Amino acid sequence: MTSFNEWIDMKINDGDIHYVEYNEFSCVKKVGEGSFGIVESADWKSRGIKIALKTLIDHSSVDENSMNKFVKELKNLKEASFHQNINKFFGISKEPLSNKYAMILEFANQGNLREYLKNSFKFLLWSDKIQMSLDIVSGLKYLHSKQIIHRDLHAKNILVDNNRLMIADFGTSKQLSESTPNSTNSTANGLGMAEYNEPQLFKIVNYKKDKKSDIYSLGSHISYLDIREKPIEGTPLEYQQLYQKCWNGDPDLRPDIDEVYEALSCISVPANQIQSLLTDLKPILGQIRPLFPPVLTPFDLLSNYTINLLSNCTISQFNALQAYRYACIP
């Protein structure tokens, strides 16, 4: 049976996988480690961007069918990389000292969603939470439109870059773990993180995940932005109803991704949060007002512009300040 590295060599030579020389990268440093290998950050010199290098484990033997599935998933990942809420895949490189291949991926400067929420949850407004949910839904909507099923959608597979959420890690290395003899990896047998998996996976032998499995996981994501330790006061009723529909025990009764997107797009920020934001902004705007020409008072601007945007879930406290700042520039 052929080794993983030998298969990759053949696929690169056949033109099935885009290869980038490792000397294209500088400032390589380890930023994390998971069940599928080490993750490093690096500067891509010729492109002038920061990227992530995710090491792929060199399994001692991989059968042809599993390798073909792996290559297919890489092609899916490459195709899906054109969407802003999908973690971009650029190709593959090989680290010369370890002789291990690594996937070249878009770097996320705020880590994964679980880490991000640990640090930032208490600062998030409902407009932020709805936008974050829309980011995830938009990415999954694109995947499903391409007939791609994620199968392992959880908070560690959602990355955050400049407050933009990106779906990552669909297919790819899971294909190889599933093909490895006597694998005990939880993702390999389809379990992943239990709280994101539908009940059928634990009840039905050889249960095959589909798009409605992703919807169940999506419901867990949406609820996670609300519940965490306990439900949050002021949660929009439509928001709670949406994730409860995604959690339906009968897959056929769960909404599809287009229905989720439409429902989420219609949810507005609670009125009491808008008033609370205005109250919070008043002293802040009072401090920064002397820095700008006297075009409008803070509350003139908020009344004519910011409130309108907040009602449509398109602006957070930070962006409200930015809107004020730029509106005051002559």
C-alpha positions in Angstrom: 0.0 0.0 0.0 1.3 3.5 -0.9 2.3 6.0 1.7 0.5 9.4 2.0 3.6 11.4 0.9 4.0 9.1 -2.1 0.3 9.7 -3.1 0.8 13.5 -2.7 3.9 13.4 -4.9 2.0 11.6 -7.6 -1.0 14.0 -7.4 1.3 17.0 -7.6 3.0 15.6 -10.6 -0.4 14.9 -12.2 -1.4 18.5 -11.7 -4.3 17.6 -9.3 -2.8 19.6 -6.4 -1.2 23.1 -6.6 2.3 23.0 -5.0 4.2 26.0 -3.6 7.9 25.9 -2.7 8.5 26.2 1.0 11.2 28.9 0.5 8.3 31.2 -0.5 7.6 31.5 3.3 9.4 33.4 6.0 8.8 34.1 9.8 7.3 30.6 10.3 6.2 30.0 13.9 4.0 27.5 15.6 0.6 28.8 16.7 -1.3 25.6 17.5 -1.6 21.9 17.4 -4.5 19.6 16.8 -5.3 15.9 16.1 -4.2 16.3 12.5 -0.9 18.0 13.1 0.8 21.3 13.8 -0.5 24.7 12.7 2.0 27.5 12.0 1.8 31.1 10.8 4.1 32.4 8.1 4.6 35.3 5.7 4.1 34.5 2.0 6.8 36.7 0.6 5.7 36.9 -3.1 2.1 37.7 -2.2 2.7 39.9 0.8 0.2 38.1 3.0 0.2 36.1 6.2 -0.9 32.5 5.9 -1.4 29.4 8.0 0.5 26.1 7.4 -1.4 23.1 8.6 0.8 20.0 8.7 -0.6 16.8 7.3 0.3 13.6 9.1 2.2 11.1 6.8 0.1 8.0 7.3 2.1 4.9 6.7 -0.4 3.6 4.2 -3.4 5.0 2.4 -5.5 3.2 -0.1 -6.2 4.7 -3.5 -9.9 5.2 -2.9 -9.3 7.2 0.3 -6.6 9.3 -1.4 -8.9 10.1 -4.3 -11.6 11.2 -1.8 -8.9 13.4 -0.1 -7.9 15.0 -3.4 -11.6 15.6 -4.3 -12.1 17.4 -0.9 -9.0 19.5 -1.7 -10.6 20.5 -5.0 -13.9 21.3 -3.2 -12.0 23.4 -0.7 -10.2 25.3 -3.5 -13.5 25.9 -5.3 -15.2 27.1 -2.1 -12.3 29.5 -1.3 -13.9 32.2 -3.4 -16.4 33.0 -0.6 -15.5 35.4 2.1 -16.9 33.2 4.9 -14.9 30.1 3.8 -11.3 29.8 5.0 -9.2 30.1 1.8 -7.1 27.1 0.6 -4.1 28.1 -1.6 -2.3 24.8 -2.1 0.2 22.5 -0.5 3.9 22.9 0.4 6.5 20.6 2.0 8.7 21.4 5.0 12.2 20.3 4.0 13.5 19.2 7.4 10.5 17.1 8.5 9.6 16.1 4.9 6.0 16.6 5.8 3.4 18.2 3.6 1.3 21.2 4.8 -1.9 22.8 3.6 -1.5 26.5 2.8 -4.6 28.3 4.3 -5.8 31.8 5.0 -4.6 33.1 8.4 -7.2 34.0 11.0 -5.8 36.6 13.4 -8.4 36.1 16.2 -8.2 32.3 16.4 -11.2 30.0 16.4 -14.7 30.9 17.5 -14.5 29.1 20.9 -11.4 31.1 21.9 -12.8 34.3 20.5 -16.1 34.0 22.6 -14.2 33.2 25.8 -12.5 36.6 25.5 -15.1 38.7 23.8 -18.6 37.4 24.5 -19.5 39.9 27.2 -18.7 42.8 24.9 -20.9 41.6 22.0 -24.1 43.4 21.1 -27.0 41.6 19.5 -26.2 43.3 16.2 -22.7 41.6 16.5 -24.2 38.2 17.3 -26.6 38.3 14.4 -23.9 39.3 12.0 -21.7 36.5 13.3 -24.5 34.0 12.8 -25.0 35.4 9.3 -21.4 34.9 8.5 -21.6 31.2 9.4 -24.9 30.7 7.6 -23.6 32.5 4.5 -20.5 30.2 4.4 -22.6 27.1 4.8 -25.2 28.3 2.3 -22.3 28.5 -0.3 -21.1 25.1 0.6 -24.5 23.5 0.2 -25.0 25.3 -3.1 -21.9 23.5 -4.3 -23.3 20.2 -2.9 -20.5 20.1 -0.2 -21.4 18.8 3.2 -19.2 19.9 6.1 -20.0 17.0 8.5 -18.0 18.4 11.4 -19.2 22.0 12.0 -18.2 23.1 15.5 -16.8 26.1 17.3 -13.2 25.1 16.7 -13.8 24.8 13.0 -15.0 28.4 12.7 -12.2 30.9 12.5 -12.3 34.6 13.2 -10.3 37.2 11.2 -10.9 40.9 11.9 -14.3 40.0 13.3 -15.2 38.1 10.1 -16.1 34.4 10.6 -14.9 31.7 8.3 -15.8 28.0 8.1 -12.7 25.8 8.0 -11.8 22.1 8.1 -14.4 20.4 6.0 -13.5 17.0 4.5 -9.7 17.0 3.9 -7.8 15.4 6.7 -10.9 13.6 8.1 -10.9 11.5 4.9 -7.4 10.2 5.8 -8.3 9.4 9.4 -11.3 7.4 8.3 -9.0 5.3 6.1 -6.4 4.6 8.8 -6.6 1.1 10.3 -7.8 0.9 13.9 -8.3 4.7 14.1 -9.7 5.8 17.5 -10.0 9.5 16.5 -13.5 10.8 17.4 -13.7 12.8 14.2 -12.8 9.7 12.2 -15.8 7.8 13.5 -18.1 10.8 12.9 -18.6 11.9 16.5 -16.4 15.0 16.6 -17.7 17.4 19.4 -20.8 15.6 20.7 -22.9 18.8 21.4 -22.9 19.6 17.7 -24.1 16.2 16.6 -27.7 15.2 15.9 -29.1 12.3 18.0 -29.3 10.0 15.0 -25.5 9.7 15.0 -25.6 8.0 18.4 -28.6 5.8 17.7 -28.1 4.5 14.1 -25.2 2.3 13.1 -23.3 3.6 10.1 -25.5 6.7 10.0 -24.5 8.9 7.1 -24.4 12.7 7.7 -26.1 15.0 5.1 -27.0 18.6 4.7 -29.6 18.4 7.5 -26.8 17.2 9.8 -25.0 20.5 9.1 -28.2 22.3 9.9 -28.4 20.7 13.4 -24.7 21.7 14.0 -25.6 25.2 12.8 -28.4 25.4 15.3 -25.8 24.7 18.1 -23.7 27.5 16.8 -26.6 30.0 16.7 -27.7 28.9 20.2 -24.1 29.2 21.5 -24.2 32.9 20.8 -27.3 33.2 23.0 -27.2 30.5 25.8 -23.5 29.8 26.7 -24.1 29.2 30.5 -27.7 30.4 30.5 -30.2 32.1 28.1 -29.5 35.9 27.8 -32.2 38.4 28.7 -33.5 40.3 25.6 -32.8 37.5 23.1 -35.0 38.1 20.0 -37.8 35.5 20.1 -37.3 34.8 16.4 -33.7 34.0 17.1 -34.6 31.4 19.7 -37.3 29.9 17.5 -34.8 29.6 14.6 -32.2 27.5 16.5 -34.9 25.4 18.0 -36.1 24.5 14.5 -32.6 23.6 13.5 -32.5 21.2 16.5 -35.6 19.3 15.5 -35.1 15.6 16.2 -36.6 14.7 12.8 -34.1 15.8 10.1 -37.0 16.2 7.6 -38.5 18.9 9.8 -35.3 21.0 10.0 -35.2 24.0 7.7 -32.8 24.0 4.8 -30.0 26.5 4.7 -31.9 29.0 2.4 -34.7 29.1 5.0 -32.3 29.7 7.8 -30.6 32.5 5.9 -33.9 34.2 5.1 -35.2 33.9 8.7 -31.9 35.2 10.2 -31.8 38.1 7.8 -35.2 39.3 9.0 -34.3 39.4 12.7 -33.8 43.0 14.0 -31.9 44.2 17.0 -34.1 44.6 20.2 -35.2 48.2 20.6 -34.0 48.3 24.3 -30.5 47.4 23.1 -30.5 50.3 20.6 -31.4 52.7 23.4 -28.8 51.2 25.7 -26.2 51.6 23.0 -27.1 55.3 22.5 -26.7 55.8 26.3 -23.3 54.1 26.3 -22.1 56.1 23.3 -23.0 59.5 24.7 -20.0 60.0 26.9 -17.7 58.4 24.4 -18.8 60.7 21.6 -18.6 63.6 23.9 -14.9 62.9 24.5 -14.0 62.5 20.8 -16.3 65.3 19.5 -13.6 68.0 19.9 -11.3 66.1 17.6 -13.6 66.7 14.6 -15.1 69.8 12.8 -18.5 70.9 14.0 -20.6 69.3 11.3 -23.3 67.5 13.4 -23.9 66.8 17.0 -23.4 63.2 18.1 -27.1 62.7 18.6 -28.1 64.4 15.3 -25.9 61.9 13.6 -27.1 58.9 15.6 -30.7 59.9 15.0 -30.3 60.3 11.2 -28.0 57.5 10.4 -26.8 55.1 13.1 -30.1 54.1 14.5 -31.3 53.2 11.1 -28.3 51.0 10.5 -28.6 49.4 14.0 -32.3 48.5 13.3 -31.1 46.5 10.3 -28.4 44.6 12.2 -25.6 46.1 10.2 -23.5 48.1 12.7 -21.9 47.4 16.1 -20.7 49.9 18.7 -17.3 50.1 17.1 -18.7 50.6 13.7 -21.1 53.3 15.0 -18.0 55.2 16.2 -16.3 54.7 12.8 -19.5 56.0 11.0 -19.5 59.1 13.2 -15.8 59.6 12.6 -15.9 59.4 8.8 -19.2 61.4 8.6 -17.5 64.3 10.3 -14.5 64.5 7.9 -15.0 67.5 5.5 
